Amino acid sequence: MAFDSFAAFLVMGGHAAYVWPAYGATMLLLLGVVLHLRLERRRLWRELRRRARRERQQVRNADREARS
């Protein structure tokens, strides 16, 4: 094992001030990417449902016009 104790692991040989913020920033960025993807997926599904409704309505209107 590279460290003698958990405290030594946390201190990272004096480099903890650089290592832990880097891990924190990476985790925040990854979380941001996941959240952004989820929001974009919701927006995309909403848009697809809206388009499908609009197309169904256009077909209905075209059928009504063809009958009259």
URTACOR-V147440 format. One record per run of one state. SS is the DSSP state (hx for helix, st for strand, lp for the rest). FROM is the first residue (numbers start at 1). TO is the last residue. Records with the same first field share a line. If there is no record, write none. Layout:
SS->FROM-TO  FROM-TO
This chain:
lp->1-5  15-15  68-68
hx->6-14  16-67
